[in-house]
Amino acid sequence: MPRTLIAGNWKMNGLMANLAEVERVAAEVPASSEGAETLLCLPATLIHAGSAKSEGSGLKIGGETCHANEKGAHTGDLAAEMLKDAGASYVIVGHSERRADHGETDAVVAAQASAALRAGITPIICVGETLDQRDAGEVLTVITTQMAESIPEGAEAAAIVIAYEPVWAIGTGRVATSEQIAEVHTSIRNLLVRRFGDAGRTTRILYGGSMNPGNAAEILAVAEVNGGLIGGASLKAADFLAIYRLAAQ
Ligand SMILES: O=C(CO)COP(=O)(O)O
């Protein structure tokens, strides 16, 4: 079983003052922890200071996206190496909000994940269907295509993380049922094994979408769920730590 990963995604939230929350989380996560791995993906402006706050603890810091190129004329963008330089060891790519707001296609997501791997940071590659796609019975077709096309050629199974985030469950308070999560996570596992052989069992598959301290235990107990990608409930240390503790048990 891969090591559980409890990851937060602050999205476009957080000023320097909010780094106190990072400090609170770091204070509760020992460097030597053999329980769940813990990560906060922060807005780029907070990565460097957030890394300083988490130094000496087991809390890791990540970015929320990166550019596919290593450098160049891409005003406003950030290369994976820059995130790493600032202290990130993970980066989310292909979040549905980036796919929707910035038109990021599976090919772009694969190129971003590849850039992260080249820079030596772990990409968390997001997949997930919209409500229309679910209602049309297209969930597994959508996931299969996203999995085939968003994971870059040459990636090693243990070097990537997959996050299943049903778009209709993000920020809505509407959580997928355990049956819905199990169905998709099992399909994702099968796709990983088909692509990578036995190594496909080492890839962590996170669930994301309205996860909170009240529902985390049930979600984390579902087959093939290896952790969570948590939005709203990662903004407050108390909520995030409550989920971490459930996973660390
Ligand atoms: O998008 C998410 C994490 O990447 C989930 O967000 P919420 O937990 O706020 O629904």
The ligand as an SDF file (V2000), in Angstrom:
LIG
                    3D

 10  9  0  0  0  0  0  0  0  0999 V2000
  -10.4220   21.3830   -5.5270 O   0  0  0  0  0  0  0  0  0  0  0  0
  -10.1890   20.8480   -4.4690 C   0  0  0  0  0  0  0  0  0  0  0  0
   -8.8110   20.5110   -4.0790 C   0  0  0  0  0  0  0  0  0  0  0  0
   -7.9240   20.6430   -5.1460 O   0  0  0  0  0  0  0  0  0  0  0  0
  -11.2740   20.5400   -3.5060 C   0  0  0  0  0  0  0  0  0  0  0  0
  -11.7550   21.7280   -3.0120 O   0  0  0  0  0  0  0  0  0  0  0  0
  -12.8130   21.7050   -1.7950 P   0  0  0  0  0  0  0  0  0  0  0  0
  -12.2230   20.7790   -0.7530 O   0  0  0  0  0  0  0  0  0  0  0  0
  -12.9140   23.1290   -1.3490 O   0  0  0  0  0  0  0  0  0  0  0  0
  -14.0790   21.1460   -2.3590 O   0  0  0  0  0  0  0  0  0  0  0  0
  1  2  2  0
  2  3  1  0
  2  5  1  0
  3  4  1  0
  5  6  1  0
  6  7  1  0
  7  8  2  0
  7  9  1  0
  7 10  1  0
M  END
$$$$
